Amino acid sequence: MAQWNNGRRFEGRVAVVTGAGGALGGAVAKALGAEGAAVALGYRSSADSAQEALASIEAAGSSGHTGQLEVTDSDSVDAFVAEVAERYGRIDVLVNAAGRIDPADAVRFADSDVAAFTTLLDVDLLGSFRVCQAAVPHLRESGNGAIVNFSGSYGNGVNQDNVVNSVAVTYCAAKGGVRAFTSALARDLAPEIRVNAIAPGPIAANWEDDWEIPKEHIDEALAMTPLGRMGKPEEIAESVLYLASDGGGYTTGQVLEVSGGWIMDG
Ligand SMILES: NC(=O)c1ccc[n+]([C@@H]2O[C@H](COP(=O)([O-])OP(=O)(O)OC[C@H]3O[C@@H](n4cnc5c(N)ncnc54)[C@H](OP(=O)(O)O)[C@@H]3O)[C@@H](O)[C@H]2O)c1
């Protein structure tokens, strides 16, 4: 019987992580590095925190590099991916963790504006598309190519009065787009490359500071969470690693909800 997890599931593999200066992308990058991957950490403006994640990867005995990456710019995406392929000679895993976190995307429909929605789609949906398009030729050659996109649990079957969860119309639409992109791409790229998405629920990251979500809404979100607490970035990372690893080898086209029970399928 195959031993799926020897603690070094990504030894000899190369992973690209976008949004690696962020809370979840950083956690994923560190976890991949801790399990042996060489990691290319793409950041937009958070060079220092991407560098911190790289230091942790190097401390674990793995290698990697950081590079500036703007996922709304095809030239930037193409250059970043080409550099990774040239530097390491292969790409096995792509994690699209870059996402726009902006209070303008957490408003009711009447307050939504088309410019904010356009930017959101350009980062979360088209950004993932651009990086996939650049990386797929390399992932195809890997033999174990895996893509993990970032959707979200927001808007699914939760209290409709909660401003965080069900009235962020544009955010839910963008993350729904990532779901559809994921399953369509999984069919298109099978059997060579597996494509899945992670759908985080409320994860302790930067809700109050970056999203400016009022404390009362955070309390409300927690009250609706069966597991009674926010998730940890490391718990998202572990789920991403499962999807990207050989143990997830029969899983494709899925959206894995990691939401403390916000969403219960089945
Ligand atoms: N935290 C949660 O509770 C939660 C829940 C559901 C879904 N998610 C999703 O999980 C993903 C990661 O979120 P997070 O919580 O880790 O937020 P975060 O800490 O703000 O990280 C997101 C990262 O995306 C990068 N980014 C934004 N626009 C970009 C662009 N145009 N080009 C390249 N990079 C760009 C940012 O880079 P710089 O910092 O370098 O500028 C940022 O570090 C997002 O897709 C988010 O929607 C998060």
The ligand as a Gaussian input file, in Angstrom:
#p B3LYP/6-31G(d) Opt

LIG

0 1
 N       -9.110000      34.990000       5.222000
 C      -10.312000      34.481000       5.017000
 O      -11.143000      34.363000       5.940000
 C      -10.729000      34.022000       3.639000
 C      -11.957000      33.392000       3.504000
 C      -12.375000      32.963000       2.245000
 C      -11.571000      33.148000       1.147000
 N      -10.372000      33.764000       1.297000
 C       -9.563000      33.912000       0.101000
 O       -8.268000      33.414000       0.352000
 C       -7.331000      34.089000      -0.470000
 C       -6.202000      34.605000       0.403000
 O       -6.743000      35.567000       1.307000
 P       -6.011000      36.022000       2.653000
 O       -6.956000      35.893000       3.746000
 O       -4.667000      35.369000       2.744000
 O       -5.861000      37.573000       2.358000
 P       -4.548000      38.464000       2.255000
 O       -3.702000      38.257000       3.469000
 O       -4.980000      39.852000       1.952000
 O       -3.797000      37.848000       1.012000
 C       -4.216000      38.082000      -0.304000
 C       -2.989000      38.392000      -1.131000
 O       -3.398000      38.604000      -2.474000
 C       -2.457000      39.450000      -3.066000
 N       -3.013000      40.213000      -4.180000
 C       -4.085000      41.048000      -4.167000
 N       -4.246000      41.611000      -5.375000
 C       -3.242000      41.126000      -6.161000
 C       -2.849000      41.338000      -7.507000
 N       -3.525000      42.174000      -8.302000
 N       -1.768000      40.676000      -7.976000
 C       -1.074000      39.823000      -7.178000
 N       -1.377000      39.599000      -5.886000
 C       -2.449000      40.242000      -5.392000
 C       -2.041000      40.422000      -1.974000
 O       -0.662000      40.705000      -2.223000
 P        0.203000      41.848000      -1.487000
 O       -0.123000      41.764000      -0.025000
 O        1.600000      41.421000      -1.778000
 O       -0.162000      43.145000      -2.092000
 C       -2.304000      39.662000      -0.682000
 O       -1.125000      39.358000       0.031000
 C       -8.123000      35.184000      -1.190000
 O       -8.500000      34.733000      -2.469000
 C       -9.342000      35.359000      -0.314000
 O      -10.446000      35.858000      -1.030000
 C       -9.928000      34.201000       2.513000

